[in-house]
Amino acid sequence: MTATLADGVTAAAARIAPHIRHTPLLRTEIDGRPVVLKLEHLQRTGSFKLRGALNVLLSGPRPRRVITASGGNHGIGVATAAAILGLPATVYVPSTVPESKARRIEAAGAELVRTGDRYADAAAAAHEAAAVPGARYVEAYDDPVVIDGQGTLAAEIVREAPEIDSIA
């Protein structure tokens, strides 16, 4: 039997539920058309990125260290997820990362490493650092387990607003 995306999202929702805020929907209109907004800015980290990070860290073997690269919100999500689970985290960022994001990553308890001028530089350094036993690299987006975690947001929207016809 092949697992479906819905199966992964359903499992992720159960896995991360104890650690996230269930954010509300706001129904409004724009140009006379109904719009439903998911207020994920009220999430513990200010964005949906915590969902994917938690799902990764709660799936599979428990790492001894968490490592990622980020330009901001993903790093905050990973740092917060690691702190919730009592894991040390290191977040590699480019030198161009906004100071407000860097401060929030550090405030969540992660070690912040600035390297290079581009995200690709930070990602290369983070991948190199994660190539040690016991380390877990958390992808920002290119991982089905991250996608399942982020997908829990859409599942909540569909459950609470079944009348919607698209999510953007």
PyMOL commands that place a pseudoatom at each C-alpha (Angstrom):
pseudoatom trace, name=CA, resn=MET, resi=1, chain=A, elem=C, hetatm=0, pos=[0.000, 0.000, 0.000]
pseudoatom trace, name=CA, resn=THR, resi=2, chain=A, elem=C, hetatm=0, pos=[1.353, 3.425, -0.954]
pseudoatom trace, name=CA, resn=ALA, resi=3, chain=A, elem=C, hetatm=0, pos=[1.111, 6.215, 1.585]
pseudoatom trace, name=CA, resn=THR, resi=4, chain=A, elem=C, hetatm=0, pos=[-0.598, 9.346, 0.325]
pseudoatom trace, name=CA, resn=LEU, resi=5, chain=A, elem=C, hetatm=0, pos=[0.170, 12.969, 1.020]
pseudoatom trace, name=CA, resn=ALA, resi=6, chain=A, elem=C, hetatm=0, pos=[-2.982, 13.063, 3.149]
pseudoatom trace, name=CA, resn=ASP, resi=7, chain=A, elem=C, hetatm=0, pos=[-1.675, 10.170, 5.259]
pseudoatom trace, name=CA, resn=GLY, resi=8, chain=A, elem=C, hetatm=0, pos=[1.590, 12.018, 5.884]
pseudoatom trace, name=CA, resn=VAL, resi=9, chain=A, elem=C, hetatm=0, pos=[-0.188, 15.236, 6.800]
pseudoatom trace, name=CA, resn=THR, resi=10, chain=A, elem=C, hetatm=0, pos=[-2.610, 13.393, 9.100]
pseudoatom trace, name=CA, resn=ALA, resi=11, chain=A, elem=C, hetatm=0, pos=[0.274, 11.671, 10.898]
pseudoatom trace, name=CA, resn=ALA, resi=12, chain=A, elem=C, hetatm=0, pos=[2.168, 14.966, 11.132]
pseudoatom trace, name=CA, resn=ALA, resi=13, chain=A, elem=C, hetatm=0, pos=[-0.858, 16.725, 12.629]
pseudoatom trace, name=CA, resn=ALA, resi=14, chain=A, elem=C, hetatm=0, pos=[-1.078, 14.162, 15.425]
pseudoatom trace, name=CA, resn=ARG, resi=15, chain=A, elem=C, hetatm=0, pos=[2.677, 14.280, 15.990]
pseudoatom trace, name=CA, resn=ILE, resi=16, chain=A, elem=C, hetatm=0, pos=[3.023, 18.065, 16.280]
pseudoatom trace, name=CA, resn=ALA, resi=17, chain=A, elem=C, hetatm=0, pos=[-0.328, 18.903, 17.924]
pseudoatom trace, name=CA, resn=PRO, resi=18, chain=A, elem=C, hetatm=0, pos=[1.001, 19.038, 21.505]
pseudoatom trace, name=CA, resn=HIS, resi=19, chain=A, elem=C, hetatm=0, pos=[3.618, 21.605, 20.520]
pseudoatom trace, name=CA, resn=ILE, resi=20, chain=A, elem=C, hetatm=0, pos=[1.884, 24.108, 18.249]
pseudoatom trace, name=CA, resn=ARG, resi=21, chain=A, elem=C, hetatm=0, pos=[-0.856, 26.677, 18.556]
pseudoatom trace, name=CA, resn=HIS, resi=22, chain=A, elem=C, hetatm=0, pos=[-4.039, 25.990, 16.678]
pseudoatom trace, name=CA, resn=THR, resi=23, chain=A, elem=C, hetatm=0, pos=[-4.287, 29.324, 14.853]
pseudoatom trace, name=CA, resn=PRO, resi=24, chain=A, elem=C, hetatm=0, pos=[-7.666, 30.801, 13.965]
pseudoatom trace, name=CA, resn=LEU, resi=25, chain=A, elem=C, hetatm=0, pos=[-9.234, 31.592, 10.610]
pseudoatom trace, name=CA, resn=LEU, resi=26, chain=A, elem=C, hetatm=0, pos=[-10.479, 35.074, 9.774]
pseudoatom trace, name=CA, resn=ARG, resi=27, chain=A, elem=C, hetatm=0, pos=[-13.297, 35.372, 7.252]
pseudoatom trace, name=CA, resn=THR, resi=28, chain=A, elem=C, hetatm=0, pos=[-13.352, 38.637, 5.340]
pseudoatom trace, name=CA, resn=GLU, resi=29, chain=A, elem=C, hetatm=0, pos=[-13.961, 40.048, 1.865]
pseudoatom trace, name=CA, resn=ILE, resi=30, chain=A, elem=C, hetatm=0, pos=[-11.609, 41.545, -0.678]
pseudoatom trace, name=CA, resn=ASP, resi=31, chain=A, elem=C, hetatm=0, pos=[-13.163, 43.310, -3.676]
pseudoatom trace, name=CA, resn=GLY, resi=32, chain=A, elem=C, hetatm=0, pos=[-16.517, 41.790, -2.712]
pseudoatom trace, name=CA, resn=ARG, resi=33, chain=A, elem=C, hetatm=0, pos=[-15.204, 38.225, -2.730]
pseudoatom trace, name=CA, resn=PRO, resi=34, chain=A, elem=C, hetatm=0, pos=[-15.048, 36.015, 0.354]
pseudoatom trace, name=CA, resn=VAL, resi=35, chain=A, elem=C, hetatm=0, pos=[-11.536, 35.326, 1.618]
pseudoatom trace, name=CA, resn=VAL, resi=36, chain=A, elem=C, hetatm=0, pos=[-10.447, 33.100, 4.490]
pseudoatom trace, name=CA, resn=LEU, resi=37, chain=A, elem=C, hetatm=0, pos=[-7.151, 34.016, 6.168]
pseudoatom trace, name=CA, resn=LYS, resi=38, chain=A, elem=C, hetatm=0, pos=[-5.205, 31.583, 8.374]
pseudoatom trace, name=CA, resn=LEU, resi=39, chain=A, elem=C, hetatm=0, pos=[-3.646, 33.681, 11.142]
pseudoatom trace, name=CA, resn=GLU, resi=40, chain=A, elem=C, hetatm=0, pos=[-0.415, 31.732, 11.340]
pseudoatom trace, name=CA, resn=HIS, resi=41, chain=A, elem=C, hetatm=0, pos=[1.417, 34.872, 12.450]
pseudoatom trace, name=CA, resn=LEU, resi=42, chain=A, elem=C, hetatm=0, pos=[-0.058, 33.951, 15.857]
pseudoatom trace, name=CA, resn=GLN, resi=43, chain=A, elem=C, hetatm=0, pos=[1.959, 30.704, 15.840]
pseudoatom trace, name=CA, resn=ARG, resi=44, chain=A, elem=C, hetatm=0, pos=[4.631, 30.454, 18.559]
pseudoatom trace, name=CA, resn=THR, resi=45, chain=A, elem=C, hetatm=0, pos=[7.265, 31.519, 16.030]
pseudoatom trace, name=CA, resn=GLY, resi=46, chain=A, elem=C, hetatm=0, pos=[5.230, 34.005, 14.008]
pseudoatom trace, name=CA, resn=SER, resi=47, chain=A, elem=C, hetatm=0, pos=[5.082, 31.725, 10.955]
pseudoatom trace, name=CA, resn=PHE, resi=48, chain=A, elem=C, hetatm=0, pos=[4.099, 28.227, 9.847]
pseudoatom trace, name=CA, resn=LYS, resi=49, chain=A, elem=C, hetatm=0, pos=[7.733, 27.056, 9.691]
pseudoatom trace, name=CA, resn=LEU, resi=50, chain=A, elem=C, hetatm=0, pos=[7.570, 25.531, 13.191]
pseudoatom trace, name=CA, resn=ARG, resi=51, chain=A, elem=C, hetatm=0, pos=[5.191, 22.863, 11.866]
pseudoatom trace, name=CA, resn=GLY, resi=52, chain=A, elem=C, hetatm=0, pos=[7.650, 21.319, 9.415]
pseudoatom trace, name=CA, resn=ALA, resi=53, chain=A, elem=C, hetatm=0, pos=[10.603, 21.560, 11.780]
pseudoatom trace, name=CA, resn=LEU, resi=54, chain=A, elem=C, hetatm=0, pos=[8.718, 19.804, 14.563]
pseudoatom trace, name=CA, resn=ASN, resi=55, chain=A, elem=C, hetatm=0, pos=[7.519, 17.079, 12.241]
pseudoatom trace, name=CA, resn=VAL, resi=56, chain=A, elem=C, hetatm=0, pos=[11.081, 16.341, 11.113]
pseudoatom trace, name=CA, resn=LEU, resi=57, chain=A, elem=C, hetatm=0, pos=[12.488, 16.278, 14.634]
pseudoatom trace, name=CA, resn=LEU, resi=58, chain=A, elem=C, hetatm=0, pos=[9.651, 14.092, 15.931]
pseudoatom trace, name=CA, resn=SER, resi=59, chain=A, elem=C, hetatm=0, pos=[10.082, 11.615, 13.050]
pseudoatom trace, name=CA, resn=GLY, resi=60, chain=A, elem=C, hetatm=0, pos=[12.783, 8.997, 12.972]
pseudoatom trace, name=CA, resn=PRO, resi=61, chain=A, elem=C, hetatm=0, pos=[15.669, 8.635, 15.400]
pseudoatom trace, name=CA, resn=ARG, resi=62, chain=A, elem=C, hetatm=0, pos=[16.275, 11.427, 17.878]
pseudoatom trace, name=CA, resn=PRO, resi=63, chain=A, elem=C, hetatm=0, pos=[19.349, 13.412, 16.817]
pseudoatom trace, name=CA, resn=ARG, resi=64, chain=A, elem=C, hetatm=0, pos=[22.011, 14.657, 19.201]
pseudoatom trace, name=CA, resn=ARG, resi=65, chain=A, elem=C, hetatm=0, pos=[22.262, 17.987, 17.355]
pseudoatom trace, name=CA, resn=VAL, resi=66, chain=A, elem=C, hetatm=0, pos=[20.051, 19.856, 14.897]
pseudoatom trace, name=CA, resn=ILE, resi=67, chain=A, elem=C, hetatm=0, pos=[21.549, 21.882, 12.056]
pseudoatom trace, name=CA, resn=THR, resi=68, chain=A, elem=C, hetatm=0, pos=[19.945, 23.982, 9.347]
pseudoatom trace, name=CA, resn=ALA, resi=69, chain=A, elem=C, hetatm=0, pos=[20.465, 26.918, 7.028]
pseudoatom trace, name=CA, resn=SER, resi=70, chain=A, elem=C, hetatm=0, pos=[18.000, 29.756, 6.832]
pseudoatom trace, name=CA, resn=GLY, resi=71, chain=A, elem=C, hetatm=0, pos=[17.327, 33.282, 5.754]
pseudoatom trace, name=CA, resn=GLY, resi=72, chain=A, elem=C, hetatm=0, pos=[15.018, 33.795, 8.738]
pseudoatom trace, name=CA, resn=ASN, resi=73, chain=A, elem=C, hetatm=0, pos=[11.693, 32.134, 9.519]
pseudoatom trace, name=CA, resn=HIS, resi=74, chain=A, elem=C, hetatm=0, pos=[12.833, 28.551, 8.934]
pseudoatom trace, name=CA, resn=GLY, resi=75, chain=A, elem=C, hetatm=0, pos=[15.740, 29.109, 11.322]
pseudoatom trace, name=CA, resn=ILE, resi=76, chain=A, elem=C, hetatm=0, pos=[13.380, 30.474, 13.947]
pseudoatom trace, name=CA, resn=GLY, resi=77, chain=A, elem=C, hetatm=0, pos=[11.130, 27.435, 13.480]
pseudoatom trace, name=CA, resn=VAL, resi=78, chain=A, elem=C, hetatm=0, pos=[13.998, 24.947, 13.743]
pseudoatom trace, name=CA, resn=ALA, resi=79, chain=A, elem=C, hetatm=0, pos=[15.538, 26.734, 16.740]
pseudoatom trace, name=CA, resn=THR, resi=80, chain=A, elem=C, hetatm=0, pos=[12.178, 26.738, 18.525]
pseudoatom trace, name=CA, resn=ALA, resi=81, chain=A, elem=C, hetatm=0, pos=[11.415, 23.099, 17.665]
pseudoatom trace, name=CA, resn=ALA, resi=82, chain=A, elem=C, hetatm=0, pos=[14.839, 22.040, 18.940]
pseudoatom trace, name=CA, resn=ALA, resi=83, chain=A, elem=C, hetatm=0, pos=[14.335, 24.004, 22.163]
pseudoatom trace, name=CA, resn=ILE, resi=84, chain=A, elem=C, hetatm=0, pos=[10.903, 22.439, 22.724]
pseudoatom trace, name=CA, resn=LEU, resi=85, chain=A, elem=C, hetatm=0, pos=[12.466, 18.996, 22.373]
pseudoatom trace, name=CA, resn=GLY, resi=86, chain=A, elem=C, hetatm=0, pos=[15.560, 19.797, 24.438]
pseudoatom trace, name=CA, resn=LEU, resi=87, chain=A, elem=C, hetatm=0, pos=[17.980, 19.503, 21.521]
pseudoatom trace, name=CA, resn=PRO, resi=88, chain=A, elem=C, hetatm=0, pos=[20.934, 21.766, 20.739]
pseudoatom trace, name=CA, resn=ALA, resi=89, chain=A, elem=C, hetatm=0, pos=[20.610, 23.576, 17.410]
pseudoatom trace, name=CA, resn=THR, resi=90, chain=A, elem=C, hetatm=0, pos=[22.883, 25.499, 15.092]
pseudoatom trace, name=CA, resn=VAL, resi=91, chain=A, elem=C, hetatm=0, pos=[21.443, 27.749, 12.400]
pseudoatom trace, name=CA, resn=TYR, resi=92, chain=A, elem=C, hetatm=0, pos=[23.669, 28.918, 9.546]
pseudoatom trace, name=CA, resn=VAL, resi=93, chain=A, elem=C, hetatm=0, pos=[22.602, 32.198, 7.969]
pseudoatom trace, name=CA, resn=PRO, resi=94, chain=A, elem=C, hetatm=0, pos=[24.041, 34.474, 5.294]
pseudoatom trace, name=CA, resn=SER, resi=95, chain=A, elem=C, hetatm=0, pos=[25.510, 37.788, 6.411]
pseudoatom trace, name=CA, resn=THR, resi=96, chain=A, elem=C, hetatm=0, pos=[22.465, 39.478, 4.877]
pseudoatom trace, name=CA, resn=VAL, resi=97, chain=A, elem=C, hetatm=0, pos=[19.999, 37.942, 7.345]
pseudoatom trace, name=CA, resn=PRO, resi=98, chain=A, elem=C, hetatm=0, pos=[17.804, 40.637, 8.929]
pseudoatom trace, name=CA, resn=GLU, resi=99, chain=A, elem=C, hetatm=0, pos=[18.953, 41.403, 12.476]
pseudoatom trace, name=CA, resn=SER, resi=100, chain=A, elem=C, hetatm=0, pos=[15.434, 40.887, 13.809]
pseudoatom trace, name=CA, resn=LYS, resi=101, chain=A, elem=C, hetatm=0, pos=[15.470, 37.301, 12.490]
pseudoatom trace, name=CA, resn=ALA, resi=102, chain=A, elem=C, hetatm=0, pos=[19.001, 36.653, 13.825]
pseudoatom trace, name=CA, resn=ARG, resi=103, chain=A, elem=C, hetatm=0, pos=[17.970, 37.851, 17.290]
pseudoatom trace, name=CA, resn=ARG, resi=104, chain=A, elem=C, hetatm=0, pos=[14.901, 35.602, 17.307]
pseudoatom trace, name=CA, resn=ILE, resi=105, chain=A, elem=C, hetatm=0, pos=[16.963, 32.566, 16.283]
pseudoatom trace, name=CA, resn=GLU, resi=106, chain=A, elem=C, hetatm=0, pos=[19.373, 33.219, 19.147]
pseudoatom trace, name=CA, resn=ALA, resi=107, chain=A, elem=C, hetatm=0, pos=[16.535, 33.994, 21.572]
pseudoatom trace, name=CA, resn=ALA, resi=108, chain=A, elem=C, hetatm=0, pos=[15.104, 30.545, 20.817]
pseudoatom trace, name=CA, resn=GLY, resi=109, chain=A, elem=C, hetatm=0, pos=[18.373, 29.079, 22.054]
pseudoatom trace, name=CA, resn=ALA, resi=110, chain=A, elem=C, hetatm=0, pos=[20.182, 28.189, 18.835]
pseudoatom trace, name=CA, resn=GLU, resi=111, chain=A, elem=C, hetatm=0, pos=[23.779, 28.940, 18.014]
pseudoatom trace, name=CA, resn=LEU, resi=112, chain=A, elem=C, hetatm=0, pos=[23.825, 31.381, 15.077]
pseudoatom trace, name=CA, resn=VAL, resi=113, chain=A, elem=C, hetatm=0, pos=[26.616, 31.091, 12.506]
pseudoatom trace, name=CA, resn=ARG, resi=114, chain=A, elem=C, hetatm=0, pos=[26.901, 33.822, 9.864]
pseudoatom trace, name=CA, resn=THR, resi=115, chain=A, elem=C, hetatm=0, pos=[28.650, 32.685, 6.724]
pseudoatom trace, name=CA, resn=GLY, resi=116, chain=A, elem=C, hetatm=0, pos=[28.801, 34.019, 3.184]
pseudoatom trace, name=CA, resn=ASP, resi=117, chain=A, elem=C, hetatm=0, pos=[26.611, 36.556, 1.481]
pseudoatom trace, name=CA, resn=ARG, resi=118, chain=A, elem=C, hetatm=0, pos=[24.004, 34.179, 0.059]
pseudoatom trace, name=CA, resn=TYR, resi=119, chain=A, elem=C, hetatm=0, pos=[21.692, 31.495, 1.347]
pseudoatom trace, name=CA, resn=ALA, resi=120, chain=A, elem=C, hetatm=0, pos=[23.576, 28.947, -0.783]
pseudoatom trace, name=CA, resn=ASP, resi=121, chain=A, elem=C, hetatm=0, pos=[26.768, 29.729, 1.174]
pseudoatom trace, name=CA, resn=ALA, resi=122, chain=A, elem=C, hetatm=0, pos=[25.010, 29.177, 4.492]
pseudoatom trace, name=CA, resn=ALA, resi=123, chain=A, elem=C, hetatm=0, pos=[23.411, 25.955, 3.227]
pseudoatom trace, name=CA, resn=ALA, resi=124, chain=A, elem=C, hetatm=0, pos=[26.749, 24.560, 2.042]
pseudoatom trace, name=CA, resn=ALA, resi=125, chain=A, elem=C, hetatm=0, pos=[28.375, 25.285, 5.414]
pseudoatom trace, name=CA, resn=ALA, resi=126, chain=A, elem=C, hetatm=0, pos=[25.412, 23.799, 7.289]
pseudoatom trace, name=CA, resn=HIS, resi=127, chain=A, elem=C, hetatm=0, pos=[25.439, 20.607, 5.203]
pseudoatom trace, name=CA, resn=GLU, resi=128, chain=A, elem=C, hetatm=0, pos=[29.154, 20.223, 5.877]
pseudoatom trace, name=CA, resn=ALA, resi=129, chain=A, elem=C, hetatm=0, pos=[28.615, 20.707, 9.626]
pseudoatom trace, name=CA, resn=ALA, resi=130, chain=A, elem=C, hetatm=0, pos=[25.761, 18.185, 9.609]
pseudoatom trace, name=CA, resn=ALA, resi=131, chain=A, elem=C, hetatm=0, pos=[27.920, 15.452, 8.085]
pseudoatom trace, name=CA, resn=VAL, resi=132, chain=A, elem=C, hetatm=0, pos=[28.795, 14.034, 11.509]
pseudoatom trace, name=CA, resn=PRO, resi=133, chain=A, elem=C, hetatm=0, pos=[27.187, 11.156, 13.396]
pseudoatom trace, name=CA, resn=GLY, resi=134, chain=A, elem=C, hetatm=0, pos=[24.183, 12.201, 15.473]
pseudoatom trace, name=CA, resn=ALA, resi=135, chain=A, elem=C, hetatm=0, pos=[23.498, 15.433, 13.580]
pseudoatom trace, name=CA, resn=ARG, resi=136, chain=A, elem=C, hetatm=0, pos=[20.232, 16.011, 11.730]
pseudoatom trace, name=CA, resn=TYR, resi=137, chain=A, elem=C, hetatm=0, pos=[20.028, 18.560, 8.925]
pseudoatom trace, name=CA, resn=VAL, resi=138, chain=A, elem=C, hetatm=0, pos=[16.539, 20.044, 8.617]
pseudoatom trace, name=CA, resn=GLU, resi=139, chain=A, elem=C, hetatm=0, pos=[15.753, 21.125, 5.067]
pseudoatom trace, name=CA, resn=ALA, resi=140, chain=A, elem=C, hetatm=0, pos=[13.821, 24.352, 4.660]
pseudoatom trace, name=CA, resn=TYR, resi=141, chain=A, elem=C, hetatm=0, pos=[11.409, 22.949, 2.078]
pseudoatom trace, name=CA, resn=ASP, resi=142, chain=A, elem=C, hetatm=0, pos=[12.847, 20.104, -0.006]
pseudoatom trace, name=CA, resn=ASP, resi=143, chain=A, elem=C, hetatm=0, pos=[11.871, 17.187, 2.253]
pseudoatom trace, name=CA, resn=PRO, resi=144, chain=A, elem=C, hetatm=0, pos=[8.562, 15.271, 2.255]
pseudoatom trace, name=CA, resn=VAL, resi=145, chain=A, elem=C, hetatm=0, pos=[8.550, 15.191, 6.073]
pseudoatom trace, name=CA, resn=VAL, resi=146, chain=A, elem=C, hetatm=0, pos=[8.873, 19.000, 6.210]
pseudoatom trace, name=CA, resn=ILE, resi=147, chain=A, elem=C, hetatm=0, pos=[6.143, 19.283, 3.580]
pseudoatom trace, name=CA, resn=ASP, resi=148, chain=A, elem=C, hetatm=0, pos=[3.830, 17.034, 5.615]
pseudoatom trace, name=CA, resn=GLY, resi=149, chain=A, elem=C, hetatm=0, pos=[4.386, 19.238, 8.662]
pseudoatom trace, name=CA, resn=GLN, resi=150, chain=A, elem=C, hetatm=0, pos=[3.726, 22.442, 6.729]
pseudoatom trace, name=CA, resn=GLY, resi=151, chain=A, elem=C, hetatm=0, pos=[0.710, 20.754, 5.156]
pseudoatom trace, name=CA, resn=THR, resi=152, chain=A, elem=C, hetatm=0, pos=[-1.005, 20.546, 8.530]
pseudoatom trace, name=CA, resn=LEU, resi=153, chain=A, elem=C, hetatm=0, pos=[-1.838, 24.220, 8.071]
pseudoatom trace, name=CA, resn=ALA, resi=154, chain=A, elem=C, hetatm=0, pos=[-3.792, 23.447, 4.888]
pseudoatom trace, name=CA, resn=ALA, resi=155, chain=A, elem=C, hetatm=0, pos=[-5.505, 20.492, 6.558]
pseudoatom trace, name=CA, resn=GLU, resi=156, chain=A, elem=C, hetatm=0, pos=[-6.757, 22.807, 9.304]
pseudoatom trace, name=CA, resn=ILE, resi=157, chain=A, elem=C, hetatm=0, pos=[-8.065, 25.265, 6.710]
pseudoatom trace, name=CA, resn=VAL, resi=158, chain=A, elem=C, hetatm=0, pos=[-9.923, 22.543, 4.789]
pseudoatom trace, name=CA, resn=ARG, resi=159, chain=A, elem=C, hetatm=0, pos=[-11.418, 21.100, 7.983]
pseudoatom trace, name=CA, resn=GLU, resi=160, chain=A, elem=C, hetatm=0, pos=[-12.597, 24.480, 9.297]
pseudoatom trace, name=CA, resn=ALA, resi=161, chain=A, elem=C, hetatm=0, pos=[-13.598, 26.089, 5.998]
pseudoatom trace, name=CA, resn=PRO, resi=162, chain=A, elem=C, hetatm=0, pos=[-14.738, 23.258, 3.711]
pseudoatom trace, name=CA, resn=GLU, resi=163, chain=A, elem=C, hetatm=0, pos=[-16.342, 25.756, 1.353]
pseudoatom trace, name=CA, resn=ILE, resi=164, chain=A, elem=C, hetatm=0, pos=[-13.010, 27.107, 0.105]
pseudoatom trace, name=CA, resn=ASP, resi=165, chain=A, elem=C, hetatm=0, pos=[-12.025, 26.290, -3.453]
pseudoatom trace, name=CA, resn=SER, resi=166, chain=A, elem=C, hetatm=0, pos=[-8.324, 27.215, -3.416]
pseudoatom trace, name=CA, resn=ILE, resi=167, chain=A, elem=C, hetatm=0, pos=[-5.454, 27.827, -1.018]
pseudoatom trace, name=CA, resn=ALA, resi=168, chain=A, elem=C, hetatm=0, pos=[-2.699, 30.269, -1.891]
for i in range(1, 168): cmd.bond("trace and resi %d" % i, "trace and resi %d" % (i + 1))
show_as sticks, trace
zoom trace
